[in-house]
């Protein structure tokens, strides 16, 4: 059984999203909240839910307060932000709070399914933005070419959802060494936490699909 939590104040959107989730995941159970107080009750009742889909503009909350509250009380709970705006600043600030994904409400059902499966599989997901596409886009390795092979392996394992202890075991190094590698990775990618690093990797992959080398 997969438990999904949806926190959004638009009944028709919740109903449509719930229907899509159940169609994509027949074993899914969906619980809904239309107010911050109900959101807090849901996450406390289902701390091991597979995924929380959260609208930051939920009534009863202010800004990133509800997200910070949920993340603080339930750091293990995967969160995807739902938004009517495809806003880079909003995405970045959401990433700063440790979310696993950001979904504009305008995406189609197929893309939504890809996003949900990706996050459920331990990855992170951001929408593909038109301003990253085209022949003028930067090369896809622009932010990763300075990573050492070991740093890149660590980053790939983090993206796959492995903990530091598991990565250390796989690479036959200490946890301190893994932390040191991730510190270097975050510095080279100009990010401040692991989630940002993973999302940056996903964004670079999306850019790679559209990158046209100069002739």
N, C-alpha and C positions, 0 to 999 in steps of 0.2 A: 504494500500500500504506500502510495506517495501522497503526502499531505502538502497541499499548496495553501498559502495564505495570501489573500488579495485585500489590500487596503486602499480603497478609492471611493470618492464620494459621488460618483456618477453611476446610478443603478443600471442603466442600459449598458454602459461600458463593462461593468462588473459581470453582468449577465452574459454578454458576448464573450468576454475573456474566459469566464468559467466554462462556457460551452466548448470553446476551442481547446482548453486544457483537457477536459474530459474526453474529447474526441481524439486528441493526440496521445493521451495517457489513460487508457481505459480503467486502470487500477487507481486512478487519482481520486482523492477526496479533497474538496475545496471548501475552505472556510473564509467568510468575508467580514470586512469591517468598513464602516463608513464614517468613523470618528476616531480620533486619537485614543480616547479612553477604551474603545472597543479593540483597537489595535493592540494596546498594551495587554489587555485581557487575552487576546488570541495568542500572542507570542509567549506569554507566561503559561498558557494551557498547552501549547504545542511547541515547546522549545527545540524539539528535534524534527521540526517540519523540513521537508525537502527544499522549500523555497518560499521566500516572502517577496511579493510584488507590491511595491510601495509607491504611492503618489505623495510627493513631498508637500502638496497643498491640501492635505487632509484637514478637515475642520477640527478645531481644538488644539492645533499645533502651531508652531511659529518657526518658519525657516527649516533649518536642519536639526532642530531640537528633537523631534520624534525619532529621526534616524539615529542621532547620537545616543538617545536613550536606549533604543533597541540594540544597537551595536554594543553598548556598554554592558547591558544585562545579558545579552545572548550573542557573544562574539563568534560562536560557531555557526550561527544561522545565515545561510546564503541569502543575499538581498539583491534584487533587481529594482532599479528605480523606473517608475512609469512617468512619462512626462509628455505634455502636449507640445513642448518646445524642444527642438533639436539644437540645444545651446551648448557650445563648447565650454563656457565658463561653468555652467550647471553640471556638465559631465565631469569636469575636472574637480570641482568641489565635492561632488558625490564620491568620486574616486578617493579623495582625501579622507573620507569617512569610512573607507574600506568596503564599498559595495562591490559585488561581482559583475554587475552589468547595468546598462542604461538602455531602456527601450522607449523610443518615441511612439506615441499612440497611433501614429500614421502608418506604421509598418504593416505589411500584409501578413496573412496567416502563415505562409510558408517560412518567411523570415522569422516570425515569432517562434515557430517551432524550432528552427535552427538555434535561436538564441537560448531558449529554455533547455534544449538538450545539451548545448555546449556548457552552460553553467551547471546543470545537474551532473555533468561528467567531470566537474572540477575545474573547468576553464573560466574564462572571463569574456564578456562580450560588450562591444560598443558598436553603434550604428556606423555604417559606411557613409562618410560624408563626401559630397560632391567636390569639395574644395581640396580633397586629397588625390583626386583622379586627374588623368590627362597627361599629356606629354611633358608638361612643365613640372610634374610632381617630382619631389626629391627621390633619389634612389632609395629602395627599400632597406638597404643596409646602412643608411646614413647614421643611425643612432646605435647600431650594434657592432660596427666593424672594429671598435676598440676593445670589445670583450675578448678575453682569452678563451680558448676552447673549454677549459674547466668552468669558467664563469658562465659560459653559454649553456653548458650541461646543467649546472645548478639552476639557472633560470628556467630551462625546459622542465626540470623536475618540479620546481615550484608551480609552474603553470599547470602541471599535471595533478597538482593537489597534494604532493608529498610534503611531509613535515621535515624540519631540520634533522631530526633523529633518523628518519628513514633515508634522507639524502646522504647523510654521513655514512650510514651502513652500506648503501649502494656504491658509494665512491671510495669507501675504505679510508675515510678521513674523520677528523673530530667534528663535533657540532660547532665548535668555535671557528674551525676553518670554513665551514659552510656559511656561518654568519658573516665572516670576513669577506667571503666571495660575494654574498648578497649586498653587503655594504658597498663594495666596489661596483657592482652592477647598478645599484640605484644611483650612485654618484655619476657613472658614465651615461646613464639614461636620463639624468636630470629629474629623477622622481624621488619621493620621500618615503614610500612604503612598498611592501611586496605586491599589494594589489595593483598599484599604479604601474609597477614594472611589468606585471602580467598583461594588463590592459594595453600598455605600450607595445608589447610584443604582438598582441592580437591586431592592433591598429597597423603595425608594420606589415603583417601578413596581408591585410586587406589592401594596403597600398601596393604591395608586390603584384597583386592580381591586375592592377591597372597601370603599373609603371611601364612607360615606353622609353627605352634607352635613347639618348640623343644620337642622331646620325652624323 
